[in-house]
Amino acid sequence: MGEPAGIGGEIALKAWAARRASTPVFFAIDDAERLRALATRFGIATPVVAIAHPREAASVFARALPVLAPAYPLQAAVTLGAPSSTSAPAVIGAIDQAVALAKSGDAGGLVTNPIQKASLMDAGFSFPGHTEYLAFLAGGLDTAMMLAVEGLRVVPITVHVPMKDVARELTEQSIVRAGLITAMALRADFGIQHPRLAVAALNPHAGENEHIGDEEARIIAPAVAHLRREGVDASGPAPADTLFHPAARAKYDAALCMYHDQALIPLKTIDFAGGVNVTLGLPFVRTSPDHGTALDIAALGLADPTSLLAALEMAGAIAQRRNAGQTP
């Protein structure tokens, strides 16, 4: 479901309408009447059919969007563009429900529409976002966040951290942990048998021999050496300003980046609408559109489903590889 006051319902309807041969069968965990009202309001030609169990989705999908009722129904009317903490039990419950279905094998994985973190926190939700909550539901496993578009995969080591705190948050251990999780996922989930990781520097010119910062020599280079000792084909630290042009991208399968914008600016420049967020290290498949709730346009019917379609298709491809390889 995601945040019901955002664009999640709209893009779910539009994704079904724009489905293609590569789109897997999917169903929404949401309120069927709410989605029908959105389809009417925005003129989206997507029929909605309520289902009682995921196994019914396949027989419905060709003619309508299958919708499974959330375990905790919405308790109040939703105003598009105006999130409320009263929706929090339904939003969190839908995540719990999706994870349970993925764990049981009733669903091949979950694709999460964006949530409004502030509204959830106002209701007592204690996690920074989806990724941390899903890691908790999986038993406290180490995870990493990958953002992917055609031609580029990036993994930020620090995520929602103020720039003034990034250097303090970076450790050799955090880089190694993310690198090991990423290499394992590239093999199991993306079918890359010998993954290559590029590790970005933090400072301009990779520190210029420690004249512009020493994090490269003190933290990042030792992490790269550690990864190589673990059998990972890792290189770096590489100056970030030369890491993302086409010739450079051809030399690696994923880039480990030191902070949020270092990873997301090149990715969104390449394909702003088509980015996918993938949580690596979970025992179930999870992807998400690489955008937020877009409250500013939620009442206008202007949302683009491209990223959701890409997230659905990536989730389907990963699920197929896991099933074929019987990987956890």
C-alpha positions as YAML, in Angstrom:
chain: A
units: angstrom
residues:
- id: 1
  name: MET
  ca: [0.00, 0.00, 0.00]
- id: 2
  name: GLY
  ca: [2.54, 2.58, 1.10]
- id: 3
  name: GLU
  ca: [1.30, 5.97, 2.22]
- id: 4
  name: PRO
  ca: [-2.39, 6.11, 1.15]
- id: 5
  name: ALA
  ca: [-2.31, 9.92, 0.88]
- id: 6
  name: GLY
  ca: [0.54, 9.67, -1.64]
- id: 7
  name: ILE
  ca: [0.81, 8.33, -5.17]
- id: 8
  name: GLY
  ca: [1.06, 4.61, -4.30]
- id: 9
  name: GLY
  ca: [-2.50, 3.70, -5.25]
- id: 10
  name: GLU
  ca: [-2.34, 5.72, -8.46]
- id: 11
  name: ILE
  ca: [0.89, 4.14, -9.68]
- id: 12
  name: ALA
  ca: [-0.33, 0.65, -8.76]
- id: 13
  name: LEU
  ca: [-3.36, 1.18, -11.00]
- id: 14
  name: LYS
  ca: [-1.23, 2.67, -13.77]
- id: 15
  name: ALA
  ca: [1.35, -0.11, -13.52]
- id: 16
  name: TRP
  ca: [-1.34, -2.72, -14.20]
- id: 17
  name: ALA
  ca: [-2.64, -0.66, -17.15]
- id: 18
  name: ALA
  ca: [0.91, -0.33, -18.55]
- id: 19
  name: ARG
  ca: [1.93, -3.95, -17.86]
- id: 20
  name: ARG
  ca: [4.01, -5.70, -20.49]
- id: 21
  name: ALA
  ca: [5.25, -9.21, -21.20]
- id: 22
  name: SER
  ca: [8.10, -8.80, -18.70]
- id: 23
  name: THR
  ca: [5.77, -7.72, -15.89]
- id: 24
  name: PRO
  ca: [5.09, -10.54, -13.40]
- id: 25
  name: VAL
  ca: [1.66, -11.24, -11.97]
- id: 26
  name: PHE
  ca: [1.20, -8.96, -8.97]
- id: 27
  name: PHE
  ca: [-1.54, -8.00, -6.55]
- id: 28
  name: ALA
  ca: [-1.97, -4.97, -4.31]
- id: 29
  name: ILE
  ca: [-2.46, -5.09, -0.56]
- id: 30
  name: ASP
  ca: [-4.85, -2.17, -0.30]
- id: 31
  name: ASP
  ca: [-8.50, -1.22, -0.02]
- id: 32
  name: ALA
  ca: [-10.29, -2.25, -3.23]
- id: 33
  name: GLU
  ca: [-12.95, 0.46, -2.97]
- id: 34
  name: ARG
  ca: [-10.27, 3.09, -2.42]
- id: 35
  name: LEU
  ca: [-8.48, 1.99, -5.57]
- id: 36
  name: ARG
  ca: [-11.70, 1.94, -7.59]
- id: 37
  name: ALA
  ca: [-12.38, 5.51, -6.48]
- id: 38
  name: LEU
  ca: [-8.87, 6.56, -7.51]
- id: 39
  name: ALA
  ca: [-9.27, 4.90, -10.91]
- id: 40
  name: THR
  ca: [-12.53, 6.81, -11.47]
- id: 41
  name: ARG
  ca: [-11.11, 10.10, -10.21]
- id: 42
  name: PHE
  ca: [-8.04, 9.98, -12.44]
- id: 43
  name: GLY
  ca: [-9.62, 8.23, -15.44]
- id: 44
  name: ILE
  ca: [-7.36, 5.18, -15.20]
- id: 45
  name: ALA
  ca: [-8.76, 2.25, -17.17]
- id: 46
  name: THR
  ca: [-7.88, -0.39, -14.58]
- id: 47
  name: PRO
  ca: [-10.62, -2.71, -13.29]
- id: 48
  name: VAL
  ca: [-10.15, -3.79, -9.66]
- id: 49
  name: VAL
  ca: [-11.11, -7.22, -8.32]
- id: 50
  name: ALA
  ca: [-10.92, -8.10, -4.62]
- id: 51
  name: ILE
  ca: [-9.25, -11.45, -3.86]
- id: 52
  name: ALA
  ca: [-9.26, -13.48, -0.65]
- id: 53
  name: HIS
  ca: [-5.86, -15.17, -1.13]
- id: 54
  name: PRO
  ca: [-2.79, -14.58, -3.30]
- id: 55
  name: ARG
  ca: [-3.39, -17.83, -5.19]
- id: 56
  name: GLU
  ca: [-6.38, -16.13, -6.84]
- id: 57
  name: ALA
  ca: [-4.22, -13.39, -8.37]
- id: 58
  name: ALA
  ca: [-3.07, -15.33, -11.41]
- id: 59
  name: SER
  ca: [-6.57, -16.05, -12.65]
- id: 60
  name: VAL
  ca: [-7.63, -12.42, -12.18]
- id: 61
  name: PHE
  ca: [-4.56, -10.58, -13.43]
- id: 62
  name: ALA
  ca: [-5.24, -10.68, -17.16]
- id: 63
  name: ARG
  ca: [-8.52, -8.80, -16.75]
- id: 64
  name: ALA
  ca: [-8.09, -6.72, -13.58]
- id: 65
  name: LEU
  ca: [-5.77, -5.64, -10.81]
- id: 66
  name: PRO
  ca: [-6.14, -8.18, -7.98]
- id: 67
  name: VAL
  ca: [-6.42, -6.51, -4.56]
- id: 68
  name: LEU
  ca: [-6.02, -8.24, -1.22]
- id: 69
  name: ALA
  ca: [-7.56, -6.45, 1.75]
- id: 70
  name: PRO
  ca: [-5.06, -5.17, 4.34]
- id: 71
  name: ALA
  ca: [-5.01, -6.95, 7.67]
- id: 72
  name: TYR
  ca: [-5.66, -3.61, 9.39]
- id: 73
  name: PRO
  ca: [-8.15, -1.54, 7.37]
- id: 74
  name: LEU
  ca: [-7.82, 2.19, 7.07]
- id: 75
  name: GLN
  ca: [-9.62, 3.78, 10.02]
- id: 76
  name: ALA
  ca: [-10.43, 7.16, 8.50]
- id: 77
  name: ALA
  ca: [-11.02, 8.77, 5.13]
- id: 78
  name: VAL
  ca: [-7.82, 9.61, 3.26]
- id: 79
  name: THR
  ca: [-7.17, 13.05, 1.78]
- id: 80
  name: LEU
  ca: [-4.65, 12.89, -1.05]
- id: 81
  name: GLY
  ca: [-1.63, 15.02, -0.29]
- id: 82
  name: ALA
  ca: [-2.39, 15.18, 3.45]
- id: 83
  name: PRO
  ca: [-0.93, 12.20, 5.31]
- id: 84
  name: SER
  ca: [-2.22, 11.35, 8.77]
- id: 85
  name: SER
  ca: [-0.87, 9.17, 11.56]
- id: 86
  name: THR
  ca: [-4.31, 7.50, 11.69]
- id: 87
  name: SER
  ca: [-3.25, 5.54, 8.59]
- id: 88
  name: ALA
  ca: [-0.15, 4.13, 10.30]
- id: 89
  name: PRO
  ca: [-1.66, 0.82, 11.52]
- id: 90
  name: ALA
  ca: [-2.88, 0.01, 8.00]
- id: 91
  name: VAL
  ca: [0.44, 1.00, 6.38]
- id: 92
  name: ILE
  ca: [2.59, -0.95, 8.84]
- id: 93
  name: GLY
  ca: [0.14, -3.85, 8.84]
- id: 94
  name: ALA
  ca: [0.36, -4.09, 5.05]
- id: 95
  name: ILE
  ca: [4.15, -4.37, 5.28]
- id: 96
  name: ASP
  ca: [3.84, -7.10, 7.93]
- id: 97
  name: GLN
  ca: [1.27, -8.91, 5.81]
- id: 98
  name: ALA
  ca: [3.44, -8.76, 2.68]
- id: 99
  name: VAL
  ca: [6.49, -10.06, 4.54]
- id: 100
  name: ALA
  ca: [4.47, -12.94, 5.99]
- id: 101
  name: LEU
  ca: [3.21, -13.87, 2.51]
- id: 102
  name: ALA
  ca: [6.74, -13.73, 1.09]
- id: 103
  name: LYS
  ca: [8.11, -15.85, 3.93]
- id: 104
  name: SER
  ca: [5.37, -18.45, 3.51]
- id: 105
  name: GLY
  ca: [5.89, -18.67, -0.26]
- id: 106
  name: ASP
  ca: [2.40, -17.38, -1.02]
- id: 107
  name: ALA
  ca: [4.08, -14.43, -2.77]
- id: 108
  name: GLY
  ca: [7.37, -14.44, -4.66]
- id: 109
  name: GLY
  ca: [8.44, -11.21, -3.01]
- id: 110
  name: LEU
  ca: [7.24, -7.77, -2.05]
- id: 111
  name: VAL
  ca: [7.37, -4.41, -3.78]
- id: 112
  name: THR
  ca: [6.81, -1.57, -1.35]
- id: 113
  name: ASN
  ca: [5.20, 1.69, -2.37]
- id: 114
  name: PRO
  ca: [6.72, 4.74, -0.64]
- id: 115
  name: ILE
  ca: [5.83, 5.47, 2.97]
- id: 116
  name: GLN
  ca: [5.61, 8.82, 4.75]
- id: 117
  name: LYS
  ca: [8.08, 8.27, 7.58]
- id: 118
  name: ALA
  ca: [7.05, 11.28, 9.66]
- id: 119
  name: SER
  ca: [3.42, 10.10, 9.86]
- id: 120
  name: LEU
  ca: [4.48, 6.65, 10.96]
- id: 121
  name: MET
  ca: [6.88, 8.02, 13.55]
- id: 122
  name: ASP
  ca: [4.12, 10.25, 14.90]
- id: 123
  name: ALA
  ca: [2.21, 7.03, 15.55]
- id: 124
  name: GLY
  ca: [5.15, 5.43, 17.38]
- id: 125
  name: PHE
  ca: [7.00, 3.72, 14.50]
- id: 126
  name: SER
  ca: [10.63, 3.59, 15.65]
- id: 127
  name: PHE
  ca: [12.42, 2.69, 12.42]
- id: 128
  name: PRO
  ca: [14.04, 5.19, 10.00]
- id: 129
  name: GLY
  ca: [12.38, 3.53, 7.00]
- id: 130
  name: HIS
  ca: [11.35, 0.39, 5.16]
- id: 131
  name: THR
  ca: [14.84, -1.11, 4.96]
- id: 132
  name: GLU
  ca: [15.51, -1.08, 8.69]
- id: 133
  name: TYR
  ca: [12.03, -2.40, 9.49]
- id: 134
  name: LEU
  ca: [12.33, -5.23, 6.97]
- id: 135
  name: ALA
  ca: [15.72, -6.18, 8.43]
- id: 136
  name: PHE
  ca: [14.04, -6.31, 11.87]
- id: 137
  name: LEU
  ca: [11.22, -8.52, 10.53]
- id: 138
  name: ALA
  ca: [13.85, -10.81, 9.00]
- id: 139
  name: GLY
  ca: [15.45, -11.34, 12.41]
- id: 140
  name: GLY
  ca: [17.93, -8.48, 12.58]
- id: 141
  name: LEU
  ca: [19.98, -9.49, 9.55]
- id: 142
  name: ASP
  ca: [22.65, -7.26, 8.04]
- id: 143
  name: THR
  ca: [21.27, -5.63, 4.90]
- id: 144
  name: ALA
  ca: [22.39, -3.13, 2.30]
- id: 145
  name: MET
  ca: [20.43, -0.77, 0.08]
- id: 146
  name: MET
  ca: [21.10, -0.99, -3.65]
- id: 147
  name: LEU
  ca: [19.72, 1.46, -6.20]
- id: 148
  name: ALA
  ca: [19.68, 0.19, -9.77]
- id: 149
  name: VAL
  ca: [18.94, 1.35, -13.29]
- id: 150
  name: GLU
  ca: [19.99, -0.08, -16.62]
- id: 151
  name: GLY
  ca: [23.78, 0.31, -16.70]
- id: 152
  name: LEU
  ca: [24.40, 1.25, -13.06]
- id: 153
  name: ARG
  ca: [24.01, -0.26, -9.59]
- id: 154
  name: VAL
  ca: [25.07, 1.73, -6.52]
- id: 155
  name: VAL
  ca: [25.20, 0.90, -2.81]
- id: 156
  name: PRO
  ca: [25.54, 3.83, -0.38]
- id: 157
  name: ILE
  ca: [27.53, 3.00, 2.76]
- id: 158
  name: THR
  ca: [25.98, 5.83, 4.76]
- id: 159
  name: VAL
  ca: [22.41, 6.73, 3.86]
- id: 160
  name: HIS
  ca: [20.34, 9.36, 5.65]
- id: 161
  name: VAL
  ca: [23.25, 11.00, 7.44]
- id: 162
  name: PRO
  ca: [24.02, 14.75, 7.49]
- id: 163
  name: MET
  ca: [27.07, 15.57, 5.38]
- id: 164
  name: LYS
  ca: [28.89, 16.89, 8.44]
- id: 165
  name: ASP
  ca: [28.66, 13.42, 10.00]
- id: 166
  name: VAL
  ca: [29.52, 11.21, 7.01]
- id: 167
  name: ALA
  ca: [33.27, 10.93, 7.67]
- id: 168
  name: ARG
  ca: [32.65, 10.05, 11.30]
- id: 169
  name: GLU
  ca: [30.11, 7.37, 10.35]
- id: 170
  name: LEU
  ca: [32.39, 5.64, 7.81]
- id: 171
  name: THR
  ca: [34.29, 2.60, 9.05]
- id: 172
  name: GLU
  ca: [36.30, -0.14, 7.42]
- id: 173
  name: GLN
  ca: [33.80, -2.63, 8.83]
- id: 174
  name: SER
  ca: [30.76, -0.90, 7.32]
- id: 175
  name: ILE
  ca: [32.36, -0.85, 3.87]
- id: 176
  name: VAL
  ca: [33.42, -4.49, 4.10]
- id: 177
  name: ARG
  ca: [29.99, -5.55, 5.34]
- id: 178
  name: ALA
  ca: [28.23, -3.78, 2.46]
- id: 179
  name: GLY
  ca: [30.74, -5.15, -0.04]
- id: 180
  name: LEU
  ca: [30.26, -8.76, 1.07]
- id: 181
  name: ILE
  ca: [26.45, -8.44, 1.03]
- id: 182
  name: THR
  ca: [26.58, -6.82, -2.41]
- id: 183
  name: ALA
  ca: [28.88, -9.44, -3.92]
- id: 184
  name: MET
  ca: [26.71, -12.27, -2.59]
- id: 185
  name: ALA
  ca: [23.53, -10.63, -3.94]
- id: 186
  name: LEU
  ca: [25.05, -9.97, -7.36]
- id: 187
  name: ARG
  ca: [25.76, -13.69, -7.65]
- id: 188
  name: ALA
  ca: [22.49, -15.03, -6.21]
- id: 189
  name: ASP
  ca: [19.98, -12.40, -7.33]
- id: 190
  name: PHE
  ca: [21.48, -10.93, -10.50]
- id: 191
  name: GLY
  ca: [23.22, -13.98, -11.96]
- id: 192
  name: ILE
  ca: [26.70, -12.39, -12.02]
- id: 193
  name: GLN
  ca: [29.09, -15.22, -11.21]
- id: 194
  name: HIS
  ca: [32.20, -13.07, -10.75]
- id: 195
  name: PRO
  ca: [30.98, -9.68, -9.52]
- id: 196
  name: ARG
  ca: [33.26, -6.65, -9.74]
- id: 197
  name: LEU
  ca: [32.92, -3.87, -7.17]
- id: 198
  name: ALA
  ca: [34.22, -0.34, -7.57]
- id: 199
  name: VAL
  ca: [34.69, 1.54, -4.30]
- id: 200
  name: ALA
  ca: [34.38, 5.31, -4.44]
- id: 201
  name: ALA
  ca: [36.61, 7.72, -2.57]
- id: 202
  name: LEU
  ca: [35.12, 10.17, -0.11]
- id: 203
  name: ASN
  ca: [37.27, 13.23, -0.82]
- id: 204
  name: PRO
  ca: [38.04, 15.05, -4.08]
- id: 205
  name: HIS
  ca: [40.81, 13.37, -6.08]
- id: 206
  name: ALA
  ca: [40.68, 10.42, -3.65]
- id: 207
  name: GLY
  ca: [42.30, 12.58, -1.00]
- id: 208
  name: GLU
  ca: [45.23, 13.73, -3.16]
- id: 209
  name: ASN
  ca: [47.73, 11.63, -1.16]
- id: 210
  name: GLU
  ca: [46.09, 12.74, 2.10]
- id: 211
  name: HIS
  ca: [46.35, 16.45, 1.28]
- id: 212
  name: ILE
  ca: [42.53, 16.68, 0.97]
- id: 213
  name: GLY
  ca: [41.55, 14.22, 3.71]
- id: 214
  name: ASP
  ca: [42.91, 10.92, 4.98]
- id: 215
  name: GLU
  ca: [39.79, 8.72, 4.93]
- id: 216
  name: GLU
  ca: [40.94, 7.00, 1.74]
- id: 217
  name: ALA
  ca: [44.22, 5.83, 3.29]
- id: 218
  name: ARG
  ca: [42.87, 5.26, 6.79]
- id: 219
  name: ILE
  ca: [39.48, 3.63, 6.10]
- id: 220
  name: ILE
  ca: [38.59, 2.98, 2.46]
- id: 221
  name: ALA
  ca: [41.80, 1.43, 1.09]
- id: 222
  name: PRO
  ca: [42.03, -1.02, 4.03]
- id: 223
  name: ALA
  ca: [38.40, -1.99, 3.41]
- id: 224
  name: VAL
  ca: [39.16, -2.68, -0.26]
- id: 225
  name: ALA
  ca: [42.15, -4.81, 0.76]
- id: 226
  name: HIS
  ca: [39.96, -6.67, 3.25]
- id: 227
  name: LEU
  ca: [37.34, -7.39, 0.58]
- id: 228
  name: ARG
  ca: [40.02, -8.71, -1.76]
- id: 229
  name: ARG
  ca: [41.28, -11.04, 0.98]
- id: 230
  name: GLU
  ca: [37.69, -12.31, 1.23]
- id: 231
  name: GLY
  ca: [37.76, -13.17, -2.46]
- id: 232
  name: VAL
  ca: [35.79, -10.17, -3.70]
- id: 233
  name: ASP
  ca: [37.00, -8.47, -6.88]
- id: 234
  name: ALA
  ca: [37.04, -4.95, -5.43]
- id: 235
  name: SER
  ca: [38.96, -1.92, -6.65]
- id: 236
  name: GLY
  ca: [39.46, 1.60, -5.34]
- id: 237
  name: PRO
  ca: [39.20, 4.00, -3.73]
- id: 238
  name: ALA
  ca: [38.42, 5.74, -7.02]
- id: 239
  name: PRO
  ca: [37.73, 9.48, -7.39]
- id: 240
  name: ALA
  ca: [33.96, 9.77, -7.60]
- id: 241
  name: ASP
  ca: [34.06, 12.37, -10.37]
- id: 242
  name: THR
  ca: [35.55, 9.81, -12.79]
- id: 243
  name: LEU
  ca: [33.60, 6.75, -11.64]
- id: 244
  name: PHE
  ca: [30.29, 7.12, -13.45]
- id: 245
  name: HIS
  ca: [30.95, 7.91, -17.10]
- id: 246
  name: PRO
  ca: [30.10, 5.08, -19.54]
- id: 247
  name: ALA
  ca: [33.63, 3.70, -19.97]
- id: 248
  name: ALA
  ca: [34.15, 3.57, -16.21]
- id: 249
  name: ARG
  ca: [30.78, 1.90, -15.58]
- id: 250
  name: ALA
  ca: [31.68, -0.88, -18.01]
- id: 251
  name: LYS
  ca: [34.45, -1.99, -15.63]
- id: 252
  name: TYR
  ca: [32.30, -2.86, -12.60]
- id: 253
  name: ASP
  ca: [28.97, -4.43, -11.69]
- id: 254
  name: ALA
  ca: [28.20, -2.23, -8.68]
- id: 255
  name: ALA
  ca: [29.74, 0.80, -7.04]
- id: 256
  name: LEU
  ca: [30.04, 1.22, -3.28]
- id: 257
  name: CYS
  ca: [29.51, 4.90, -2.55]
- id: 258
  name: MET
  ca: [30.37, 6.69, 0.67]
- id: 259
  name: TYR
  ca: [27.21, 8.77, 1.05]
- id: 260
  name: HIS
  ca: [23.66, 9.14, -0.22]
- id: 261
  name: ASP
  ca: [24.02, 11.76, -2.94]
- id: 262
  name: GLN
  ca: [27.29, 10.35, -4.24]
- id: 263
  name: ALA
  ca: [25.26, 7.26, -5.16]
- id: 264
  name: LEU
  ca: [21.93, 8.75, -6.16]
- id: 265
  name: ILE
  ca: [22.94, 11.76, -8.26]
- id: 266
  name: PRO
  ca: [24.59, 9.69, -11.03]
- id: 267
  name: LEU
  ca: [21.85, 7.08, -10.89]
- id: 268
  name: LYS
  ca: [19.01, 9.60, -11.19]
- id: 269
  name: THR
  ca: [20.88, 11.50, -13.89]
- id: 270
  name: ILE
  ca: [21.02, 8.33, -15.99]
- id: 271
  name: ASP
  ca: [17.35, 7.42, -15.48]
- id: 272
  name: PHE
  ca: [15.34, 9.58, -13.11]
- id: 273
  name: ALA
  ca: [12.04, 7.74, -13.59]
- id: 274
  name: GLY
  ca: [13.26, 4.15, -13.77]
- id: 275
  name: GLY
  ca: [15.31, 3.66, -10.61]
- id: 276
  name: VAL
  ca: [14.69, 0.67, -8.36]
- id: 277
  name: ASN
  ca: [15.56, 0.31, -4.67]
- id: 278
  name: VAL
  ca: [16.56, -3.27, -3.74]
- id: 279
  name: THR
  ca: [17.20, -4.47, -0.20]
- id: 280
  name: LEU
  ca: [20.14, -6.88, -0.29]
- id: 281
  name: GLY
  ca: [20.67, -9.54, 2.36]
- id: 282
  name: LEU
  ca: [17.04, -10.40, 3.13]
- id: 283
  name: PRO
  ca: [15.72, -13.99, 2.99]
- id: 284
  name: PHE
  ca: [12.82, -12.71, 0.86]
- id: 285
  name: VAL
  ca: [12.75, -10.49, -2.22]
- id: 286
  name: ARG
  ca: [12.08, -6.79, -1.69]
- id: 287
  name: THR
  ca: [12.22, -3.96, -4.20]
- id: 288
  name: SER
  ca: [10.69, -0.50, -4.27]
- id: 289
  name: PRO
  ca: [10.30, 2.45, -6.61]
- id: 290
  name: ASP
  ca: [13.18, 4.88, -6.17]
- id: 291
  name: HIS
  ca: [11.01, 7.89, -5.32]
- id: 292
  name: GLY
  ca: [8.93, 9.21, -2.48]
- id: 293
  name: THR
  ca: [5.25, 9.69, -1.77]
- id: 294
  name: ALA
  ca: [5.06, 12.79, -4.05]
- id: 295
  name: LEU
  ca: [2.43, 14.46, -1.89]
- id: 296
  name: ASP
  ca: [2.62, 17.61, -4.01]
- id: 297
  name: ILE
  ca: [1.09, 15.82, -7.02]
- id: 298
  name: ALA
  ca: [-0.90, 13.11, -5.24]
- id: 299
  name: ALA
  ca: [-4.25, 14.80, -5.97]
- id: 300
  name: LEU
  ca: [-3.42, 15.63, -9.60]
- id: 301
  name: GLY
  ca: [-3.25, 12.23, -11.32]
- id: 302
  name: LEU
  ca: [0.19, 13.02, -12.78]
- id: 303
  name: ALA
  ca: [2.27, 10.25, -11.19]
- id: 304
  name: ASP
  ca: [4.57, 8.19, -13.42]
- id: 305
  name: PRO
  ca: [4.47, 4.39, -12.81]
- id: 306
  name: THR
  ca: [7.78, 3.73, -14.60]
- id: 307
  name: SER
  ca: [9.79, 3.10, -11.42]
- id: 308
  name: LEU
  ca: [7.11, 0.83, -9.95]
- id: 309
  name: LEU
  ca: [6.99, -1.21, -13.15]
- id: 310
  name: ALA
  ca: [10.78, -1.54, -13.06]
- id: 311
  name: ALA
  ca: [10.62, -2.57, -9.38]
- id: 312
  name: LEU
  ca: [7.98, -5.20, -10.12]
- id: 313
  name: GLU
  ca: [9.97, -6.62, -13.01]
- id: 314
  name: MET
  ca: [13.22, -6.69, -11.01]
- id: 315
  name: ALA
  ca: [11.46, -8.43, -8.12]
- id: 316
  name: GLY
  ca: [10.06, -11.01, -10.51]
- id: 317
  name: ALA
  ca: [13.47, -11.65, -12.09]
- id: 318
  name: ILE
  ca: [15.17, -12.03, -8.69]
- id: 319
  name: ALA
  ca: [12.46, -14.38, -7.47]
- id: 320
  name: GLN
  ca: [12.90, -16.55, -10.56]
- id: 321
  name: ARG
  ca: [16.66, -16.75, -10.03]
- id: 322
  name: ARG
  ca: [16.24, -17.62, -6.37]
- id: 323
  name: ASN
  ca: [13.71, -20.31, -7.18]
- id: 324
  name: ALA
  ca: [15.92, -21.75, -9.90]
- id: 325
  name: GLY
  ca: [18.99, -21.77, -7.67]
- id: 326
  name: GLN
  ca: [17.17, -22.50, -4.41]
- id: 327
  name: THR
  ca: [19.12, -19.66, -2.79]
- id: 328
  name: PRO
  ca: [17.89, -18.35, 0.58]
...
